[in-house]
């Protein structure tokens, strides 16, 4: 795959992951006051190839200041993009961009207001790292595949509404995408006392029901207690500490990654990946795992909020103000 094809492929993935209208790569021109459109992918046909973009544009601001920019409600009267023909720019309602390490800006826009969030900004930075490697003609390895899989994971949140089905597909996708032999999800059962293994990408420990373990058991237990990730690699072919303590039929893993899953600002779960042979964990793989964990946390956060809402709704009291009825949700002793 040539460099130009890789760039086009990456921009198409960027567009898909963020459900954007257009993704563009803007690079500095021959002088400090001029920038050019190096590459783009758009759902429309109004982008000007190789467009000259002013330093006063949003992309120009990002390049000059080396700072990311998120514009949830784009106002054409106060700023401009500069890469569309005719009146197409008037249809753009949101914008997000970040600097590319080797110079330039990676940007996306949307025809929907408030399309991008701070979490999206983190993911865009990873794409910027990938584009930077491409600019320097460094090997991109598996990074395009990782981000293609990220698009699949993002779609899962809308495709699978039920937690068990989402989780099983998520774990299988993670194992396939990363090359790890084994992927499992553990959740906090009783805070400070136990955690349980809920699901596995392939059956190793679980049979008919989840496995409940003391909170300090194995690497996963340490992650629950300390709320910190663990990346363990055995030396010279030796196995690392047991992922879930000493369990019957548990393989001797040489590489283990265990990531805390944050829900409501505390660790409620752990994503565990393990491999029986040596496996190199580069920055691309590490970044992919971190962003996949963010998506898993987001799914669980939404699930937590829905569950809390269902709990609170029976306590709602209907009040009437004028001609409109409204509900006030009550918690013990006070209004919410």
C-alpha angles and dihedrals in degrees: 000000000000124000093253092050091048090051092050091046092050093049091051090052090048089053091049097045094052095035085235130166096223136007118197139181114213121191132187115268131216093293135033094253097056135066133179137214104248098179142346147180120203140173087220135051100235100095116114110228113231090003118181108237123200124239087240093064123100091256089049090053091052092050095046096046098034087225133124120246132206119187109179094177109035116209113196091196092065102035142009142213100205101201102092130086124231117345097331092112089064088068094058113103105171138030138188131178143159135192121266110231095233092047132291138060135272111210141177132189137190140200089225124079119241092014095143132058138190089263089056089054090060091053092047089057089059091053088050089056089052092049089049090056089049091051090053090045091238118156110275094197114178097344096106089051092049092054092044086056089047088060089053091050092050091053090052091070088064098033099051115044096171116080100224093052093044092048096050093050091044093054094047091049091049092051092048094045098047101036093235116145094223139029126180140171123220126187134198109261104177114006110246093005117054145004129192135216104233105179144359134204088231126012113266109131105006125080119152101347143016118283115239118206136179111270096249096051117125131325091311090056090052090052091052092049097045102029090223131120122250128210110184126181122181117230122238094354097311120138123249127235114299113278094219100013123262106336128167114262092007110148122236101255119204096189127037133175119185120181127189116235112218120211122171089355097303136085110269099157146013131222110213126195124181140172131197093213132044115288126182113231107205128179092266093056092042092052092048092053092048093051093045088054089053090055091048090050090050092052091050092045090055090046090051092051093048091050092049091048092052089051093050099043096075087058093053117119121207115229129183124221114179109312097335125084119212138177128236115202112221129205120187107298100353147049122257 
